[in-house]
């Protein structure tokens, strides 16, 4: 995949890289081949992976009595994932944590 760097404005092929921080914590990112600017993609640990699996099962099952309950559960799980990712990014990544974005 080709991308344009936000820093140097040059195009480069994105190569996803992964850094293992230990304790099951893995960070994914890519780096501009021209200026070496690092672009954070995501960070995950066992808790996040469990929550993501819970989401997959929830979507796959697809049977709920009330759509509002379904939506509330999805939002709750996504908020847990986002909060944990922000925490891990602040602790382990050299990319600064992004502001909360989930509504």
Biopython code that builds the backbone (N, CA, C, O; Angstrom):
import numpy as np
from Bio.PDB.StructureBuilder import StructureBuilder

atoms = [
    (1, "UNK", "N", (0.848, -1.166, 0.000)),
    (1, "UNK", "CA", (0.000, 0.000, 0.000)),
    (1, "UNK", "C", (0.895, 1.232, 0.000)),
    (1, "UNK", "O", (1.889, 1.288, 0.724)),
    (2, "UNK", "N", (0.539, 2.206, -0.810)),
    (2, "UNK", "CA", (1.297, 3.429, -0.914)),
    (2, "UNK", "C", (0.640, 4.518, -0.060)),
    (2, "UNK", "O", (-0.586, 4.597, 0.015)),
    (3, "UNK", "N", (1.448, 5.343, 0.574)),
    (3, "UNK", "CA", (0.941, 6.404, 1.425)),
    (3, "UNK", "C", (1.801, 7.641, 1.274)),
    (3, "UNK", "O", (2.928, 7.571, 0.784)),
    (4, "UNK", "N", (1.261, 8.778, 1.701)),
    (4, "UNK", "CA", (2.032, 10.016, 1.699)),
    (4, "UNK", "C", (2.321, 10.394, 3.145)),
    (4, "UNK", "O", (1.424, 10.417, 3.988)),
    (5, "UNK", "N", (3.574, 10.687, 3.416)),
    (5, "UNK", "CA", (3.995, 11.040, 4.764)),
    (5, "UNK", "C", (3.440, 12.403, 5.166)),
    (5, "UNK", "O", (3.532, 13.364, 4.403)),
    (6, "UNK", "N", (2.866, 12.485, 6.358)),
    (6, "UNK", "CA", (2.364, 13.752, 6.885)),
    (6, "UNK", "C", (3.502, 14.722, 7.192)),
    (6, "UNK", "O", (3.302, 15.937, 7.199)),
    (7, "UNK", "N", (4.683, 14.188, 7.442)),
    (7, "UNK", "CA", (5.826, 15.008, 7.828)),
    (7, "UNK", "C", (6.575, 15.564, 6.614)),
    (7, "UNK", "O", (6.691, 16.780, 6.460)),
    (8, "UNK", "N", (7.081, 14.682, 5.758)),
    (8, "UNK", "CA", (7.910, 15.125, 4.628)),
    (8, "UNK", "C", (7.134, 15.243, 3.316)),
    (8, "UNK", "O", (7.665, 15.759, 2.332)),
    (9, "UNK", "N", (5.896, 14.775, 3.291)),
    (9, "UNK", "CA", (4.989, 14.854, 2.130)),
    (9, "UNK", "C", (5.397, 13.972, 0.952)),
    (9, "UNK", "O", (4.820, 14.096, -0.128)),
    (10, "UNK", "N", (6.369, 13.094, 1.131)),
    (10, "UNK", "CA", (6.784, 12.180, 0.072)),
    (10, "UNK", "C", (5.993, 10.879, 0.157)),
    (10, "UNK", "O", (5.540, 10.488, 1.233)),
    (11, "UNK", "N", (5.831, 10.216, -0.976)),
    (11, "UNK", "CA", (5.112, 8.943, -1.019)),
    (11, "UNK", "C", (6.059, 7.794, -0.685)),
    (11, "UNK", "O", (7.252, 7.839, -0.985)),
    (12, "UNK", "N", (5.497, 6.770, -0.059)),
    (12, "UNK", "CA", (6.282, 5.582, 0.268)),
    (12, "UNK", "C", (5.357, 4.393, 0.404)),
    (12, "UNK", "O", (4.164, 4.548, 0.664)),
    (13, "UNK", "N", (5.912, 3.203, 0.227)),
    (13, "UNK", "CA", (5.155, 1.973, 0.417)),
    (13, "UNK", "C", (5.102, 1.646, 1.900)),
    (13, "UNK", "O", (6.132, 1.597, 2.572)),
    (14, "UNK", "N", (3.902, 1.425, 2.404)),
    (14, "UNK", "CA", (3.708, 1.109, 3.813)),
    (14, "UNK", "C", (4.052, -0.358, 4.062)),
    (14, "UNK", "O", (3.529, -1.259, 3.407)),
    (15, "UNK", "N", (4.932, -0.566, 5.013)),
    (15, "UNK", "CA", (5.265, -1.901, 5.475)),
    (15, "UNK", "C", (4.944, -1.956, 6.953)),
    (15, "UNK", "O", (5.625, -1.333, 7.768)),
    (16, "UNK", "N", (3.910, -2.699, 7.299)),
    (16, "UNK", "CA", (3.496, -2.792, 8.691)),
    (16, "UNK", "C", (4.579, -3.492, 9.499)),
    (16, "UNK", "O", (5.059, -4.558, 9.116)),
    (17, "UNK", "N", (4.956, -2.890, 10.611)),
    (17, "UNK", "CA", (5.963, -3.444, 11.510)),
    (17, "UNK", "C", (5.310, -3.718, 12.857)),
    (17, "UNK", "O", (4.281, -3.134, 13.194)),
    (18, "UNK", "N", (5.917, -4.605, 13.612)),
    (18, "UNK", "CA", (5.386, -4.951, 14.926)),
    (18, "UNK", "C", (6.508, -4.957, 15.949)),
    (18, "UNK", "O", (7.595, -5.478, 15.700)),
    (19, "UNK", "N", (6.226, -4.370, 17.100)),
    (19, "UNK", "CA", (7.186, -4.369, 18.195)),
    (19, "UNK", "C", (6.561, -5.105, 19.372)),
    (19, "UNK", "O", (5.448, -4.788, 19.790)),
    (20, "UNK", "N", (7.277, -6.084, 19.902)),
    (20, "UNK", "CA", (6.801, -6.854, 21.040)),
    (20, "UNK", "C", (7.358, -6.209, 22.304)),
    (20, "UNK", "O", (8.574, -6.111, 22.475)),
    (21, "UNK", "N", (6.469, -5.771, 23.182)),
    (21, "UNK", "CA", (6.868, -5.130, 24.434)),
    (21, "UNK", "C", (6.903, -6.123, 25.594)),
    (21, "UNK", "O", (7.150, -5.725, 26.733)),
    (22, "UNK", "N", (6.660, -7.404, 25.329)),
    (22, "UNK", "CA", (6.597, -8.401, 26.391)),
    (22, "UNK", "C", (5.228, -8.423, 27.034)),
    (22, "UNK", "O", (4.409, -7.541, 26.774)),
    (23, "UNK", "N", (4.967, -9.408, 27.863)),
    (23, "UNK", "CA", (3.688, -9.562, 28.567)),
    (23, "UNK", "C", (2.495, -9.588, 27.612)),
    (23, "UNK", "O", (1.394, -9.179, 27.981)),
    (24, "UNK", "N", (2.711, -10.066, 26.385)),
    (24, "UNK", "CA", (1.623, -10.150, 25.411)),
    (24, "UNK", "C", (1.255, -8.829, 24.759)),
    (24, "UNK", "O", (0.252, -8.756, 24.048)),
    (25, "UNK", "N", (2.037, -7.789, 24.981)),
    (25, "UNK", "CA", (1.741, -6.463, 24.439)),
    (25, "UNK", "C", (2.495, -6.287, 23.126)),
    (25, "UNK", "O", (3.724, -6.345, 23.078)),
    (26, "UNK", "N", (1.716, -6.068, 22.052)),
    (26, "UNK", "CA", (2.300, -5.884, 20.728)),
    (26, "UNK", "C", (1.795, -4.584, 20.114)),
    (26, "UNK", "O", (0.602, -4.282, 20.140)),
    (27, "UNK", "N", (2.733, -3.826, 19.564)),
    (27, "UNK", "CA", (2.431, -2.548, 18.930)),
    (27, "UNK", "C", (2.654, -2.682, 17.426)),
    (27, "UNK", "O", (3.670, -3.227, 16.993)),
    (28, "UNK", "N", (1.714, -2.188, 16.635)),
    (28, "UNK", "CA", (1.855, -2.189, 15.181)),
    (28, "UNK", "C", (2.005, -0.745, 14.705)),
    (28, "UNK", "O", (1.333, 0.162, 15.194)),
    (29, "UNK", "N", (2.900, -0.560, 13.746)),
    (29, "UNK", "CA", (3.184, 0.782, 13.229)),
    (29, "UNK", "C", (3.848, 0.654, 11.868)),
    (29, "UNK", "O", (4.195, -0.447, 11.439)),
    (30, "UNK", "N", (4.022, 1.786, 11.189)),
    (30, "UNK", "CA", (4.831, 1.822, 9.981)),
    (30, "UNK", "C", (5.671, 3.090, 10.023)),
    (30, "UNK", "O", (5.354, 4.033, 10.748)),
    (31, "UNK", "N", (6.731, 3.104, 9.248)),
    (31, "UNK", "CA", (7.701, 4.188, 9.275)),
    (31, "UNK", "C", (7.914, 4.714, 7.865)),
    (31, "UNK", "O", (8.038, 3.936, 6.919)),
    (32, "UNK", "N", (7.956, 6.046, 7.724)),
    (32, "UNK", "CA", (8.259, 6.658, 6.432)),
    (32, "UNK", "C", (9.687, 6.271, 6.047)),
    (32, "UNK", "O", (10.614, 6.422, 6.842)),
    (33, "UNK", "N", (9.852, 5.777, 4.831)),
    (33, "UNK", "CA", (11.177, 5.349, 4.377)),
    (33, "UNK", "C", (12.095, 6.530, 4.057)),
    (33, "UNK", "O", (13.299, 6.351, 3.877)),
    (34, "UNK", "N", (11.527, 7.732, 3.987)),
    (34, "UNK", "CA", (12.329, 8.920, 3.662)),
    (34, "UNK", "C", (12.820, 9.650, 4.914)),
    (34, "UNK", "O", (14.014, 9.911, 5.058)),
    (35, "UNK", "N", (11.897, 9.977, 5.813)),
    (35, "UNK", "CA", (12.266, 10.795, 6.983)),
    (35, "UNK", "C", (12.231, 10.017, 8.294)),
    (35, "UNK", "O", (12.559, 10.562, 9.349)),
    (36, "UNK", "N", (11.835, 8.742, 8.234)),
    (36, "UNK", "CA", (11.787, 7.851, 9.402)),
    (36, "UNK", "C", (10.720, 8.230, 10.433)),
    (36, "UNK", "O", (10.795, 7.789, 11.580)),
    (37, "UNK", "N", (9.730, 9.038, 10.047)),
    (37, "UNK", "CA", (8.620, 9.345, 10.945)),
    (37, "UNK", "C", (7.819, 8.077, 11.191)),
    (37, "UNK", "O", (7.470, 7.359, 10.254)),
    (38, "UNK", "N", (7.533, 7.809, 12.455)),
    (38, "UNK", "CA", (6.795, 6.608, 12.848)),
    (38, "UNK", "C", (5.305, 6.933, 12.923)),
    (38, "UNK", "O", (4.911, 7.945, 13.503)),
    (39, "UNK", "N", (4.487, 6.071, 12.333)),
    (39, "UNK", "CA", (3.041, 6.224, 12.359)),
    (39, "UNK", "C", (2.431, 5.056, 13.124)),
    (39, "UNK", "O", (2.505, 3.905, 12.693)),
    (40, "UNK", "N", (1.838, 5.369, 14.249)),
    (40, "UNK", "CA", (1.205, 4.389, 15.123)),
    (40, "UNK", "C", (-0.048, 3.846, 14.451)),
    (40, "UNK", "O", (-0.825, 4.607, 13.873)),
    (41, "UNK", "N", (-0.249, 2.520, 14.524)),
    (41, "UNK", "CA", (-1.465, 1.901, 14.005)),
    (41, "UNK", "C", (-2.333, 1.435, 15.177)),
    (41, "UNK", "O", (-3.465, 1.893, 15.332)),
    (42, "UNK", "N", (-1.803, 0.526, 15.999)),
    (42, "UNK", "CA", (-2.526, 0.108, 17.202)),
    (42, "UNK", "C", (-1.586, -0.631, 18.137)),
    (42, "UNK", "O", (-0.477, -1.013, 17.763)),
    (43, "UNK", "N", (-2.056, -0.822, 19.360)),
    (43, "UNK", "CA", (-1.332, -1.595, 20.362)),
    (43, "UNK", "C", (-2.359, -2.487, 21.049)),
    (43, "UNK", "O", (-3.484, -2.061, 21.307)),
    (44, "UNK", "N", (-1.973, -3.716, 21.344)),
    (44, "UNK", "CA", (-2.932, -4.649, 21.943)),
    (44, "UNK", "C", (-2.246, -5.553, 22.954)),
    (44, "UNK", "O", (-1.065, -5.878, 22.831)),
    (45, "UNK", "N", (-3.014, -5.946, 23.950)),
    (45, "UNK", "CA", (-2.578, -6.937, 24.932)),
    (45, "UNK", "C", (-3.652, -8.010, 25.007)),
    (45, "UNK", "O", (-4.610, -7.991, 24.234)),
    (46, "UNK", "N", (-3.496, -8.932, 25.924)),
    (46, "UNK", "CA", (-4.455, -10.035, 26.035)),
    (46, "UNK", "C", (-5.871, -9.535, 26.320)),
    (46, "UNK", "O", (-6.833, -10.071, 25.769)),
    (47, "UNK", "N", (-6.012, -8.521, 27.168)),
    (47, "UNK", "CA", (-7.340, -7.978, 27.488)),
    (47, "UNK", "C", (-8.011, -7.443, 26.225)),
    (47, "UNK", "O", (-9.184, -7.725, 25.978)),
    (48, "UNK", "N", (-7.276, -6.675, 25.428)),
    (48, "UNK", "CA", (-7.838, -6.103, 24.202)),
    (48, "UNK", "C", (-8.219, -7.218, 23.235)),
    (48, "UNK", "O", (-9.293, -7.172, 22.634)),
    (49, "UNK", "N", (-7.367, -8.203, 23.081)),
    (49, "UNK", "CA", (-7.682, -9.310, 22.175)),
    (49, "UNK", "C", (-8.918, -10.072, 22.645)),
    (49, "UNK", "O", (-9.721, -10.504, 21.817)),
    (50, "UNK", "N", (-9.090, -10.246, 23.955)),
    (50, "UNK", "CA", (-10.288, -10.909, 24.488)),
    (50, "UNK", "C", (-11.539, -10.088, 24.174)),
    (50, "UNK", "O", (-12.569, -10.639, 23.786)),
    (51, "UNK", "N", (-11.443, -8.764, 24.345)),
    (51, "UNK", "CA", (-12.585, -7.889, 24.056)),
    (51, "UNK", "C", (-12.912, -7.900, 22.563)),
    (51, "UNK", "O", (-14.083, -7.883, 22.185)),
    (52, "UNK", "N", (-11.881, -7.929, 21.713)),
    (52, "UNK", "CA", (-12.106, -7.991, 20.269)),
    (52, "UNK", "C", (-12.776, -9.309, 19.889)),
    (52, "UNK", "O", (-13.661, -9.329, 19.033)),
    (53, "UNK", "N", (-12.364, -10.402, 20.515)),
    (53, "UNK", "CA", (-13.018, -11.694, 20.265)),
    (53, "UNK", "C", (-14.468, -11.673, 20.724)),
    (53, "UNK", "O", (-15.345, -12.245, 20.076)),
    (54, "UNK", "N", (-14.711, -11.009, 21.847)),
    (54, "UNK", "CA", (-16.077, -10.873, 22.352)),
    (54, "UNK", "C", (-16.936, -10.115, 21.324)),
    (54, "UNK", "O", (-18.079, -10.491, 21.065)),
    (55, "UNK", "N", (-16.376, -9.054, 20.749)),
    (55, "UNK", "CA", (-17.092, -8.298, 19.719)),
    (55, "UNK", "C", (-17.397, -9.173, 18.504)),
    (55, "UNK", "O", (-18.515, -9.158, 17.989)),
    (56, "UNK", "N", (-16.402, -9.933, 18.049)),
    (56, "UNK", "CA", (-16.595, -10.805, 16.887)),
    (56, "UNK", "C", (-17.725, -11.795, 17.130)),
    (56, "UNK", "O", (-18.591, -11.987, 16.277)),
    (57, "UNK", "N", (-17.708, -12.424, 18.305)),
    (57, "UNK", "CA", (-18.751, -13.396, 18.639)),
    (57, "UNK", "C", (-20.111, -12.724, 18.718)),
    (57, "UNK", "O", (-21.118, -13.279, 18.278)),
    (58, "UNK", "N", (-20.130, -11.538, 19.277)),
    (58, "UNK", "CA", (-21.377, -10.798, 19.425)),
    (58, "UNK", "C", (-21.962, -10.461, 18.055)),
    (58, "UNK", "O", (-23.159, -10.633, 17.822)),
    (59, "UNK", "N", (-21.108, -9.979, 17.153)),
    (59, "UNK", "CA", (-21.565, -9.666, 15.797)),
    (59, "UNK", "C", (-21.985, -10.927, 15.049)),
    (59, "UNK", "O", (-22.984, -10.923, 14.330)),
    (60, "UNK", "N", (-21.228, -11.997, 15.218)),
    (60, "UNK", "CA", (-21.511, -13.245, 14.518)),
    (60, "UNK", "C", (-22.841, -13.837, 14.974)),
    (60, "UNK", "O", (-23.640, -14.310, 14.166)),
    (61, "UNK", "N", (-23.057, -13.800, 16.283)),
    (61, "UNK", "CA", (-24.296, -14.352, 16.836)),
    (61, "UNK", "C", (-25.492, -13.586, 16.269)),
    (61, "UNK", "O", (-26.464, -14.186, 15.808)),
    (62, "UNK", "N", (-25.410, -12.263, 16.309)),
    (62, "UNK", "CA", (-26.394, -11.411, 15.658)),
    (62, "UNK", "C", (-27.821, -11.519, 16.133)),
    (62, "UNK", "O", (-28.718, -10.961, 15.501)),
    (63, "UNK", "N", (-28.062, -12.213, 17.216)),
    (63, "UNK", "CA", (-29.432, -12.325, 17.704)),
    (63, "UNK", "C", (-29.572, -11.563, 19.015)),
    (63, "UNK", "O", (-28.905, -11.857, 20.007)),
    (64, "UNK", "N", (-30.440, -10.597, 18.988)),
    (64, "UNK", "CA", (-30.736, -9.809, 20.193)),
    (64, "UNK", "C", (-32.226, -9.536, 20.234)),
    (64, "UNK", "O", (-32.908, -9.531, 19.209)),
    (65, "UNK", "N", (-32.706, -9.313, 21.428)),
    (65, "UNK", "CA", (-34.126, -8.996, 21.577)),
    (65, "UNK", "C", (-34.409, -7.526, 21.290)),
    (65, "UNK", "O", (-35.466, -7.175, 20.765)),
    (66, "UNK", "N", (-33.448, -6.673, 21.641)),
    (66, "UNK", "CA", (-33.637, -5.235, 21.459)),
    (66, "UNK", "C", (-32.380, -4.626, 20.850)),
    (66, "UNK", "O", (-31.278, -4.838, 21.357)),
    (67, "UNK", "N", (-32.537, -3.884, 19.782)),
    (67, "UNK", "CA", (-31.395, -3.281, 19.098)),
    (67, "UNK", "C", (-30.669, -2.285, 20.007)),
    (67, "UNK", "O", (-29.450, -2.140, 19.912)),
    (68, "UNK", "N", (-31.398, -1.605, 20.878)),
    (68, "UNK", "CA", (-30.757, -0.659, 21.795)),
    (68, "UNK", "C", (-29.801, -1.377, 22.738)),
    (68, "UNK", "O", (-28.716, -0.874, 23.030)),
    (69, "UNK", "N", (-30.198, -2.545, 23.211)),
    (69, "UNK", "CA", (-29.332, -3.342, 24.084)),
    (69, "UNK", "C", (-28.098, -3.808, 23.322)),
    (69, "UNK", "O", (-26.988, -3.767, 23.852)),
    (70, "UNK", "N", (-28.284, -4.246, 22.097)),
    (70, "UNK", "CA", (-27.174, -4.674, 21.236)),
    (70, "UNK", "C", (-26.188, -3.519, 21.056)),
    (70, "UNK", "O", (-24.986, -3.692, 21.252)),
    (71, "UNK", "N", (-26.692, -2.345, 20.683)),
    (71, "UNK", "CA", (-25.832, -1.176, 20.467)),
    (71, "UNK", "C", (-25.102, -0.758, 21.742)),
    (71, "UNK", "O", (-23.922, -0.409, 21.696)),
    (72, "UNK", "N", (-25.796, -0.793, 22.873)),
    (72, "UNK", "CA", (-25.172, -0.413, 24.141)),
    (72, "UNK", "C", (-24.018, -1.344, 24.476)),
    (72, "UNK", "O", (-22.956, -0.899, 24.911)),
    (73, "UNK", "N", (-24.234, -2.643, 24.270)),
    (73, "UNK", "CA", (-23.182, -3.623, 24.566)),
    (73, "UNK", "C", (-21.964, -3.418, 23.663)),
    (73, "UNK", "O", (-20.824, -3.478, 24.126)),
    (74, "UNK", "N", (-22.210, -3.176, 22.380)),
    (74, "UNK", "CA", (-21.126, -2.927, 21.423)),
    (74, "UNK", "C", (-20.339, -1.692, 21.835)),
    (74, "UNK", "O", (-19.109, -1.721, 21.859)),
    (75, "UNK", "N", (-21.032, -0.617, 22.157)),
    (75, "UNK", "CA", (-20.369, 0.629, 22.562)),
    (75, "UNK", "C", (-19.562, 0.416, 23.834)),
    (75, "UNK", "O", (-18.442, 0.915, 23.944)),
    (76, "UNK", "N", (-20.112, -0.315, 24.796)),
    (76, "UNK", "CA", (-19.391, -0.580, 26.046)),
    (76, "UNK", "C", (-18.081, -1.323, 25.791)),
    (76, "UNK", "O", (-17.044, -0.974, 26.355)),
    (77, "UNK", "N", (-18.131, -2.338, 24.948)),
    (77, "UNK", "CA", (-16.919, -3.108, 24.641)),
    (77, "UNK", "C", (-15.904, -2.228, 23.913)),
    (77, "UNK", "O", (-14.715, -2.263, 24.231)),
    (78, "UNK", "N", (-16.363, -1.444, 22.943)),
    (78, "UNK", "CA", (-15.455, -0.566, 22.193)),
    (78, "UNK", "C", (-14.804, 0.474, 23.099)),
    (78, "UNK", "O", (-13.631, 0.800, 22.920)),
    (79, "UNK", "N", (-15.542, 0.990, 24.054)),
    (79, "UNK", "CA", (-14.975, 1.964, 24.999)),
    (79, "UNK", "C", (-13.884, 1.329, 25.858)),
    (79, "UNK", "O", (-12.862, 1.956, 26.136)),
    (80, "UNK", "N", (-14.108, 0.077, 26.278)),
    (80, "UNK", "CA", (-13.097, -0.636, 27.061)),
    (80, "UNK", "C", (-11.827, -0.829, 26.244)),
    (80, "UNK", "O", (-10.722, -0.634, 26.748)),
    (81, "UNK", "N", (-11.990, -1.216, 24.977)),
    (81, "UNK", "CA", (-10.841, -1.416, 24.100)),
    (81, "UNK", "C", (-10.088, -0.110, 23.907)),
    (81, "UNK", "O", (-8.864, -0.071, 24.038)),
    (82, "UNK", "N", (-10.805, 0.947, 23.599)),
    (82, "UNK", "CA", (-10.171, 2.247, 23.352)),
    (82, "UNK", "C", (-9.439, 2.761, 24.592)),
    (82, "UNK", "O", (-8.324, 3.272, 24.489)),
    (83, "UNK", "N", (-10.061, 2.627, 25.755)),
    (83, "UNK", "CA", (-9.423, 3.094, 26.994)),
    (83, "UNK", "C", (-8.129, 2.327, 27.267)),
    (83, "UNK", "O", (-7.115, 2.920, 27.636)),
    (84, "UNK", "N", (-8.170, 1.019, 27.086)),
    (84, "UNK", "CA", (-6.976, 0.205, 27.326)),
    (84, "UNK", "C", (-5.886, 0.508, 26.293)),
    (84, "UNK", "O", (-4.706, 0.562, 26.639)),
    (85, "UNK", "N", (-6.274, 0.705, 25.028)),
    (85, "UNK", "CA", (-5.293, 1.045, 23.998)),
    (85, "UNK", "C", (-4.616, 2.385, 24.298)),
    (85, "UNK", "O", (-3.404, 2.523, 24.131)),
    (86, "UNK", "N", (-5.390, 3.354, 24.734)),
    (86, "UNK", "CA", (-4.833, 4.664, 25.079)),
    (86, "UNK", "C", (-3.855, 4.526, 26.241)),
    (86, "UNK", "O", (-2.785, 5.134, 26.234)),
    (87, "UNK", "N", (-4.226, 3.727, 27.235)),
    (87, "UNK", "CA", (-3.352, 3.485, 28.386)),
    (87, "UNK", "C", (-2.039, 2.827, 27.944)),
    (87, "UNK", "O", (-0.957, 3.267, 28.332)),
    (88, "UNK", "N", (-2.142, 1.782, 27.140)),
    (88, "UNK", "CA", (-0.944, 1.071, 26.672)),
    (88, "UNK", "C", (-0.078, 1.952, 25.784)),
    (88, "UNK", "O", (1.149, 1.924, 25.878)),
    (89, "UNK", "N", (-0.713, 2.728, 24.929)),
    (89, "UNK", "CA", (0.048, 3.600, 24.034)),
    (89, "UNK", "C", (0.841, 4.622, 24.838)),
    (89, "UNK", "O", (1.994, 4.906, 24.515)),
    (90, "UNK", "N", (0.239, 5.171, 25.871)),
    (90, "UNK", "CA", (0.940, 6.125, 26.716)),
    (90, "UNK", "C", (2.097, 5.501, 27.479)),
    (90, "UNK", "O", (3.101, 6.160, 27.750)),
    (91, "UNK", "N", (1.953, 4.237, 27.820)),
    (91, "UNK", "CA", (2.960, 3.548, 28.622)),
    (91, "UNK", "C", (4.081, 2.939, 27.782)),
    (91, "UNK", "O", (5.242, 2.966, 28.191)),
    (92, "UNK", "N", (3.745, 2.386, 26.606)),
    (92, "UNK", "CA", (4.718, 1.596, 25.859)),
    (92, "UNK", "C", (5.175, 2.201, 24.535)),
    (92, "UNK", "O", (6.283, 1.908, 24.087)),
    (93, "UNK", "N", (4.378, 3.014, 23.912)),
    (93, "UNK", "CA", (4.715, 3.504, 22.578)),
    (93, "UNK", "C", (5.477, 4.816, 22.662)),
    (93, "UNK", "O", (5.261, 5.609, 23.578)),
    (94, "UNK", "N", (6.373, 5.044, 21.698)),
    (94, "UNK", "CA", (7.029, 6.341, 21.654)),
    (94, "UNK", "C", (6.220, 7.332, 20.814)),
    (94, "UNK", "O", (6.646, 8.467, 20.605)),
    (95, "UNK", "N", (5.046, 6.894, 20.332)),
    (95, "UNK", "CA", (4.085, 7.796, 19.697)),
    (95, "UNK", "C", (3.151, 8.282, 20.798)),
    (95, "UNK", "O", (2.664, 7.472, 21.587)),
    (96, "UNK", "N", (2.890, 9.584, 20.870)),
    (96, "UNK", "CA", (2.022, 10.084, 21.949)),
    (96, "UNK", "C", (0.611, 9.539, 21.827)),
    (96, "UNK", "O", (0.129, 9.300, 20.719)),
    (97, "UNK", "N", (-0.060, 9.339, 22.967)),
    (97, "UNK", "CA", (-1.435, 8.845, 22.923)),
    (97, "UNK", "C", (-2.339, 9.804, 22.167)),
    (97, "UNK", "O", (-2.225, 11.023, 22.294)),
    (98, "UNK", "N", (-3.233, 9.232, 21.384)),
    (98, "UNK", "CA", (-4.221, 10.041, 20.671)),
    (98, "UNK", "C", (-5.316, 10.448, 21.645)),
    (98, "UNK", "O", (-5.572, 9.745, 22.622)),
    (99, "UNK", "N", (-5.965, 11.583, 21.382)),
    (99, "UNK", "CA", (-7.085, 11.964, 22.246)),
    (99, "UNK", "C", (-8.227, 10.984, 22.090)),
    (99, "UNK", "O", (-8.331, 10.299, 21.072)),
    (100, "UNK", "N", (-9.086, 10.915, 23.095)),
    (100, "UNK", "CA", (-10.255, 10.038, 23.043)),
    (100, "UNK", "C", (-11.092, 10.436, 21.831)),
    (100, "UNK", "O", (-11.391, 11.614, 21.637)),
    (101, "UNK", "N", (-11.472, 9.441, 21.008)),
    (101, "UNK", "CA", (-12.195, 9.741, 19.794)),
    (101, "UNK", "C", (-13.545, 9.046, 19.702)),
    (101, "UNK", "O", (-14.385, 9.430, 18.888)),
    (102, "UNK", "N", (-13.761, 8.029, 20.526)),
    (102, "UNK", "CA", (-14.988, 7.254, 20.411)),
    (102, "UNK", "C", (-16.145, 7.985, 21.048)),
    (102, "UNK", "O", (-16.026, 8.495, 22.162)),
    (103, "UNK", "N", (-17.263, 8.040, 20.348)),
    (103, "UNK", "CA", (-18.478, 8.716, 20.879)),
    (103, "UNK", "C", (-19.489, 7.700, 21.296)),
    (103, "UNK", "O", (-20.569, 8.060, 21.764)),
]
sb = StructureBuilder()
sb.init_structure("model")
sb.init_model(0)
sb.init_chain("A")
sb.init_seg("    ")
for serial, (resi, resn, name, xyz) in enumerate(atoms, 1):
    if name == "N":
        sb.init_residue(resn, " ", resi, " ")
    sb.init_atom(name, np.array(xyz, "f"), 0.0, 1.0, " ", f" {name:<3s}", serial, name[0])
structure = sb.get_structure()
